[in-house]
Amino acid sequence: SLSAGLDLPGRFLFATLTLMTLIAILVFIEEAVYIYRKIPSSKRSIIIWINAAAPVISTTSCIGMWVPRSTMFTDFTAGIFFAIVIHKFLMMMIKECGGQKVLLRRFENGRFTISTGPCCCCCLCLPRVPITRQTLFWLKLGTFQFAVFRPVLVFLSIVLWTNGNYVLYNLSPKGPALWISCFIGALTLFALWAVGIMFRKVRMLLKCKNIIPKFALYQFIVILNQLQTTIINIFATQKIIPCAPPLSSTARGSYIAQQLLIMEMFLITVISRVVYRRKYHDLEPLECVAEEPGDKKQTP
């Protein structure tokens, strides 16, 4: 274990990061109890899942920091959990609109703008798609496929790793790591695209529910957990992050990524508690929403 060979500043850093992880877990437990008591049962489990994303990633990073050999399992656990959270966030937006039936009535003649990130933000020529039961099904399928296929690919990776065929940092075309990573990346983009399409349509309607700060927190988790970790691992693989005995470049890159994630997820956990704990007003009845366009036309 690396912790046995740490100097005093190193032990202080490990102790501080572990304390931050424990505080994040306690904050989440307190928030989960509040949600369970105050939030309607139809939204309760979804909001608890979304709030659990940051403390779970912080916990897996802390375990990986103390037990370096568990890094592959902790990273995969965090990845599987976050795949489920992406689907839950899409379902939360639908629930906050009153459910699928009410959403379809609110946007009866509306259209989805599919020229949005991360897949098609530059394709402005793409047509706008009518909001129907079928298009909502495809959006939900876009996030659900990620929640299903990522655990399957993770399980396949662990099986290959135990057999010695899967090396995480070996990105040669002959190895399975490159192809599995590319496939997971494509599935991730489709899932994020589905969430982006839905958010772009409902963000003004759900402004009273503070959906924009909630979406921003969700985006921060995506960027920090996926993009930041990937960039640090690439730097470590290319030896841009120098080795520091007894740590190799890849091991040091893994430690840096884990320590950054613990601090970042701690902050997101605390901010999420503030954002999700507020009492929000209910949406206006459908009759009021239907009258709004006529009122706007009379305004000079």
ABEGO torsion letter per residue (X at the ends): XAAAABBAAAAAAAAAAAAAAAAAAAAAAAAAAAAAAABBAAAAAAAAAAAAAAAAAAAAAAAAAABAAAAAAAAAAAAAAAAAAAAAAAAAAAAAAGEAAAAAAAAAABBBBABBOAAAAABAABBBBBBBAAAAAAAAAAAAAAAAAAAAAAAAAAAAAAAGABBAABABAABAAAAAAAAAAAAAAAAAAAAAAAAAAAAAAAAAAGAAAAAAAAAAAAAAAAAAAAAAAAAAAAGABBBBOABBAAAAAAAAAAAAAAAAAAAAAAAAAAAAABBBBBBBBAAAAAAAAAAAAABX
